[in-house]
Amino acid sequence: MPGKQSEEGPVEAGASEDSEEEGLGGLTLEELQQGQEAARVLEDMMALSAQTLVRAEVDELYEEVRPLGQGRYGRVLLVTHRQKGTPLALKQLPKPRTSLRGFLYEFCVGLSLGVHSAIVTAYGIGIESAQSYSFLTEPVLHGDLMAFIQPKVEGDPFYEDFLIWQASGQPQDRPQPWFGLAPAADALLWGLLDPHPRRRSAVSSIREHLGRPWRQREGEAEEVGGVEEEAGQ
């Protein structure tokens, strides 16, 4: 029937879009294109860096002061420039455990991310010696945030209660800390705490709720999961 055919058209289109997104690993087409462009830029950067490697022994250029850290794949040393005396951190990766491409990848990713104020700055100097590849960064002499991370932290019972309430959408499952919140506050916090990162609201969404009441007035309708319920029911 003509009417039936027109109704099914949008459904099939929507199903096609869903299957296409699944085929992209959950990425949108725009995100995929951005990732491909970033990969091309990184490849160009690696090719250029391979041509500009400084071929020398590290101790010819820098004097070792002390080790800053060591891991399975390499070590980080505090060094000073032999002529200028500038303190630097030198990451050294032994060739038996590191391919040239692997080194260039880490080196160039570090250069790209190092422009961020919260990330250690990497300098555009890559060194190839007989036994290792090395690159230089600003020295971090007072440790990093890894020292404050507690492994295997127990789950948050308050968030688990929230997830139960979110899944059911029933007023009786509202956790005690959420009692008395206005619908606008519920909507804001539901968005910020969504367990699915792609559906989670941006922090900037808080601006839309500034100046709005956070406490629910007596007798005001309560909205749960998009359905309004009378407060107290």
C-alpha positions in Angstrom: 0.0 0.0 0.0 1.3 3.5 -0.8 0.7 4.7 2.8 2.6 1.7 4.3 5.5 2.2 1.8 6.0 5.8 2.8 6.1 4.9 6.5 8.8 2.3 6.1 11.1 4.5 4.1 12.4 6.5 7.1 12.7 3.4 9.3 14.9 1.7 6.7 17.0 4.8 6.4 17.5 5.0 10.1 18.4 1.3 10.3 20.9 1.9 7.5 22.5 4.8 9.4 22.7 2.7 12.6 24.4 -0.2 10.7 26.8 2.3 9.0 27.8 3.7 12.4 28.4 0.2 13.8 30.5 -0.5 10.7 32.7 2.5 11.7 33.3 1.1 15.2 30.9 3.4 16.8 32.5 6.5 15.3 30.6 9.1 13.3 31.8 9.8 9.7 33.2 13.1 10.8 35.2 11.6 13.6 36.5 8.9 11.2 37.6 11.6 8.7 39.3 13.6 11.5 41.2 10.5 12.6 42.3 9.7 9.1 43.5 13.3 8.6 45.4 13.2 11.9 47.0 9.9 10.8 48.2 11.4 7.5 49.7 14.4 9.3 51.5 12.1 11.7 52.9 10.0 8.9 54.3 13.1 7.2 55.8 14.3 10.5 57.4 10.9 11.0 58.9 10.9 7.4 60.4 14.4 8.0 61.8 13.5 11.4 63.5 10.4 10.0 65.4 12.7 7.7 66.5 15.1 10.4 67.7 12.6 13.1 70.9 13.7 14.8 73.4 10.8 14.5 75.7 11.0 17.4 76.4 9.3 20.8 74.4 10.9 23.6 77.4 11.5 25.9 79.1 13.6 23.1 76.2 16.1 23.4 74.9 15.8 26.9 76.2 15.1 30.4 74.2 12.7 32.5 73.2 14.0 35.9 71.0 11.3 37.3 68.3 8.8 36.2 64.7 10.1 36.5 62.9 6.8 35.7 63.3 3.4 34.0 60.8 1.0 32.5 60.7 -2.1 30.4 61.3 -0.3 27.1 63.7 2.4 28.1 64.9 5.0 30.6 64.7 8.7 31.3 67.8 10.6 32.3 68.3 14.1 33.6 71.0 15.6 31.4 72.7 18.9 30.8 73.8 20.3 27.4 77.6 20.2 27.4 78.0 23.7 25.9 75.0 25.6 27.3 74.4 23.8 30.6 70.7 23.6 29.9 68.9 20.9 32.0 66.8 18.5 30.0 65.1 15.1 30.3 66.4 12.6 27.8 64.3 9.5 27.0 66.5 6.7 25.7 65.1 3.6 23.9 67.4 0.7 23.2 67.4 -0.4 19.6 67.0 -4.2 20.4 63.6 -3.4 21.8 62.6 -0.4 19.6 62.1 -0.2 15.8 62.8 3.1 14.0 59.2 3.4 13.2 58.2 2.8 16.8 60.6 5.5 18.0 59.4 8.0 15.4 55.8 7.4 16.3 56.4 8.1 20.0 58.7 11.0 19.2 56.2 12.7 16.9 53.1 12.0 19.1 55.1 13.7 21.9 55.8 16.7 19.7 52.1 17.0 18.8 50.7 16.7 22.3 53.5 18.7 24.0 52.0 22.0 22.9 49.3 21.5 25.5 50.0 23.3 28.7 49.2 20.2 30.9 51.5 17.9 28.9 55.3 17.7 29.1 56.9 19.7 26.3 58.9 17.6 23.8 61.7 19.2 21.8 62.2 18.6 18.2 65.5 16.8 18.6 65.7 13.1 17.8 69.0 11.3 18.3 70.2 8.0 16.8 73.2 6.4 18.3 74.8 3.0 17.8 72.7 1.3 20.5 69.7 3.5 21.0 67.2 6.2 19.9 66.6 9.2 22.1 64.6 12.4 22.3 64.5 15.4 24.6 61.7 16.8 26.8 61.4 19.4 29.5 62.5 17.9 32.8 59.8 17.0 35.4 61.8 17.0 38.7 58.9 16.7 41.2 57.1 13.6 40.0 53.8 13.4 38.2 50.1 12.6 38.9 50.8 8.8 38.6 52.0 8.9 42.2 48.5 9.9 43.4 46.5 7.2 41.4 45.3 4.5 43.7 45.0 1.1 41.9 41.9 -1.0 42.3 39.8 1.6 44.0 36.5 0.3 45.1 33.3 1.2 43.3 31.3 4.3 44.2 28.1 3.1 45.9 26.4 6.5 45.3 27.0 6.2 41.6 25.9 2.6 41.6 22.6 3.7 43.2 22.3 6.4 40.5 22.7 3.8 37.7 19.9 1.7 39.2 17.6 4.7 39.3 18.6 5.7 35.8 17.9 2.2 34.4 14.4 1.9 36.1 13.3 5.5 35.8 11.0 4.9 38.8 10.5 7.6 41.5 10.8 5.0 44.3 14.4 4.2 43.1 15.6 7.8 43.5 18.7 7.7 45.8 18.5 9.6 49.0 21.1 12.2 48.0 18.9 13.2 45.0 15.8 13.9 47.2 14.5 17.4 46.8 16.3 18.3 43.5 14.4 20.3 41.0 13.7 18.8 37.5 16.3 21.1 36.0 19.0 19.9 38.4 17.9 16.3 37.6 18.3 16.8 33.9 21.7 18.5 34.3 23.1 15.8 36.5 21.6 12.9 34.5 23.4 14.3 31.4 26.8 14.8 33.2 26.7 11.3 34.8 25.6 9.3 31.9 27.6 6.0 31.9 27.9 6.1 28.1 30.6 8.7 27.2 29.2 9.5 23.8 25.8 10.5 25.3 27.4 12.3 28.2 26.7 16.1 28.4 29.6 18.5 28.0 30.7 20.4 31.1 29.7 23.6 29.4 26.1 22.5 29.7 26.2 23.8 33.2 26.0 27.3 31.9 22.4 26.6 30.6 21.3 25.9 34.2 22.9 28.8 36.0 20.3 30.9 37.7 17.7 28.1 37.6 16.4 26.6 40.9 18.1 23.5 42.1 15.7 22.7 45.0 12.3 21.3 44.2 9.4 23.3 45.6 6.7 21.5 47.5 4.0 20.1 45.1 6.1 20.6 42.0 6.0 17.9 39.4 9.1 15.6 39.4 10.4 14.5 36.0 12.1 11.1 35.9 13.4 9.7 32.6 11.3 12.1 30.7 8.0 11.2 32.5 6.6 13.7 35.0 5.4 12.4 38.4 3.8 14.3 41.2 6.2 14.9 44.1 5.6 12.5 46.9 3.9 9.8 44.8 
